[in-house]
Amino acid sequence: MKRMSTKRMWREAGAGYLFLSPTLFVLLLFIIGPILFAIFLAFHKVQLLGTTSFEFVGLDNFKRMADDTRAKIALWNTLKYVIIVVPFQTILALVLAATLNAGLKGQKFFRIVYFLPTLTSSAVLTLIFMWMYNQNGLINHVLKAVGLPTYNWIGDPDVALNAIMIMNIWATAPYFMVIYLAALQDVPDSLYEAAELDGASAWQKFWHITVPYLRPVTSFVVIMGLIGTFQLFDQSYIFSSGSGGPNNSTLTVVLLIYQYAFKTLGTMGYAAALAFALAILIFIATLLQRKLSKEESLY
């Protein structure tokens, strides 16, 4: 009887793995395989054009980062971008969601309007903003009309990264707004009714009921924001035509990885080491955020 039970268990497990095999194959080929290969490349000097060669160099690629000025600039730009964009996009998303959940007239129309930037291709959105950021573009015309100073949004090193930040906050906040909006539907009305009976203002209800109740969702939004902002590439690439300019002001870690991997011969291994270091940095930032929020799961 025990043998029959064991045999049946193995048969059921085999059938399960057989059904899982297409998914496992895709994961191995397109996710796990490339990750392992990138880790392998990080410890080698790689030549892929012409004669393919892999020379083991140990930790040399990682040591090189300490002397790489452009890597330090890219890291600083990326950290500055993350520190500014994540809080602003999170706060804006929460405010938009709370506003749309307040029962205002035409809220369905505004939900669609607010969400439109998320539906637009990142490349198309960047090109539209580049037109608006032009020295004779829409934004400078508006600033000039209200008596404010105009800027060279694309060509000024002091302004270029800020221009990308503004664009991304505007484009990504609606996505997180939808997540907040869904979570707000679960906040019990009885909490607001009790607070109203106690004489709480709209701000007090928002700060003492809505914000604490949405803390797990905020944790999720911040983690997703961290992962996304650390990987900034396409907007920076299009803004600077792939150079990270002007004067490396829009150079990010992912753009630098691209340049070393595909524009400079013999540095594919170093690019893989940078990618590996970025993955570790994102992992550490995510762990710190989870620890600070004291939330291990959404619900």
DRENMARKOL-748181 format. One line per 8 residues: number of its first residue (from 1); for each residue x, y, z of C-alpha. Coordinates in pm, whole numbers. Each point is the difference from the previous one (the first is absolute). Layout:
% DRENMARKOL-748181
NUM	X,Y,Z  ...
END
This chain:
% DRENMARKOL-748181
1	0,0,0  285,234,87  176,-81,-331  -317,79,-192  -32,327,187  363,95,-74  -34,-98,-365  -318,204,-32
9	170,300,164  288,-16,-248  -243,-35,-289  -196,306,110  320,200,55  126,-103,-346  -328,107,-159  20,334,182
17	355,70,-115  -96,-103,-354  -269,267,-6  242,249,155  282,-80,-246  -91,267,-265  -2,273,266  316,-131,165
25	173,-12,-339  -93,363,-76  114,113,348  329,-185,-38  65,126,-353  -103,366,35  41,84,373  214,-238,205
33	241,-79,-285  80,365,-86  41,88,370  253,-283,51  180,94,-323  20,367,107  153,-106,334  249,-214,-195
41	90,296,-224  52,227,303  311,-199,97  149,-14,-351  154,225,-261  -224,-68,-297  57,34,-373  -313,-76,-203
49	81,160,-335  224,-194,-235  162,-277,202  -209,-68,312  210,-25,315  -56,-8,376  295,82,224  -56,-48,374
57	98,318,187  -152,-67,342  -115,317,175  184,240,-233  -322,119,-164  -144,89,341  323,170,114  -6,210,-317
65	-321,171,115  187,180,280  219,181,-259  -273,59,-259  -100,368,16  -296,-47,-236  -131,-287,214  3,229,306
73	-183,274,-194  -256,-251,-127  -57,-137,351  -44,351,145  -245,96,-278  -198,-320,54  -13,41,380  -108,364,-35
81	-268,-106,-245  -127,-277,234  2,221,312  -208,271,-169  -231,-192,-234  -117,-283,231  -139,222,281  -157,251,-240
89	-167,-261,-221  -128,-186,308  -147,313,161  -151,121,-328  -155,-343,-64  -155,-7,348  -138,355,-31  -149,-70,-345
97	-158,-324,123  -148,167,309  -137,283,-214  -163,-238,-246  -143,-206,286  -166,302,160  -313,-30,-215  58,312,-211
105	-205,63,-312  152,-145,-319  241,-226,189  -27,-274,-264  109,247,-268  295,118,212  105,-359,73  38,-55,-375
113	181,332,-54  244,-61,288  78,-352,-119  73,97,-363  375,70,56  49,-360,117  -147,-132,-326  243,203,-210
121	323,-162,-119  302,116,199  190,91,-319  -293,198,-142  -52,176,333  368,98,11  -11,142,-353  -312,203,86
129	168,144,309  318,76,-197  -214,210,-234  -160,171,302  342,48,164  147,164,-311  133,351,61  -284,132,-217
137	-239,-269,122  -329,6,189  138,-6,355  234,298,-52  -282,193,-169  -225,-61,304  277,97,243  72,315,-198
145	-371,89,-13  -31,-9,381  324,192,53  220,-290,111  352,-71,-131  39,-244,-290  250,-288,-16  200,-200,-247
153	-166,-320,123  193,-238,-225  337,173,-43  70,131,352  183,-255,223  -158,153,312  -354,-47,-132  -1,-304,-232
161	-40,-270,268  -270,207,175  -190,11,-329  3,-381,-16  -113,-17,364  -301,225,-65  -98,-203,-305  24,-333,183
169	-190,117,308  -281,117,-226  5,-323,-203  29,-262,278  -218,147,277  -328,-97,-177  101,-367,-2  47,-2,377
177	-312,215,33  -207,-292,-133  153,-231,263  -83,248,277  -348,51,-143  -70,-374,15  126,-15,359  -216,297,103
185	-313,-197,-87  79,-232,294  25,274,263  -313,-42,218  -238,297,-17  -75,-55,369  348,131,89  -67,330,-179
193	-351,24,151  137,-52,351  270,262,-58  -258,245,-134  -212,-46,312  308,85,205  36,324,-197  301,-101,-214
201	78,219,-300  58,-135,-353  377,30,50  -11,-182,334  -205,-284,-151  248,-28,-286  310,10,223  -123,-219,288
209	-217,-251,-189  83,-14,-372  379,20,21  46,-263,277  -252,-236,-161  186,20,-332  344,-59,155  40,-352,-147
217	-93,132,-344  243,288,40  272,-251,82  -75,-182,-328  -11,326,-199  335,118,141  168,-336,-72  -128,0,-359
225	108,363,-33  351,-80,125  39,-288,-244  -127,209,-292  197,317,69  332,-179,54  -43,-140,-353  -49,334,-177
233	127,-38,-356  -227,83,-294  -80,362,89  363,75,78  111,-170,-322  -246,193,-220  64,334,176  376,-25,-53
241	9,-208,-322  170,-275,200  287,214,133  -129,81,349  60,367,-66  16,288,28  320,-42,199  -113,-341,136
249	-292,166,180  -253,-262,-120  237,-296,18  -158,-281,203  140,-337,106  -209,-194,-253  99,237,-282  365,-40,100
257	-42,-380,-6  -141,28,-352  293,216,-114  262,-239,138  -181,-308,-131  -78,111,-355  202,312,-82  343,-81,143
265	193,-307,-116  129,-242,263  -202,134,293  -297,-239,-3  132,-165,319  26,337,175  -356,85,-113  -121,-329,149
273	178,83,327  -175,339,9  -336,-171,-64  69,-249,280  93,284,239  -319,188,-95  -210,-310,72  159,-28,345
281	-64,372,63  -370,-35,-95  -29,-308,222  153,184,298  -219,308,-55  -310,-222,-13  95,-181,320  64,331,180
289	-335,137,-113  -183,-313,121  179,21,334  -82,367,43  -366,-46,-90  -23,-307,229  -227,-167,-252  89,-345,-134
297	-303,-47,-223  -287,197,-153  -278,-158,202
END
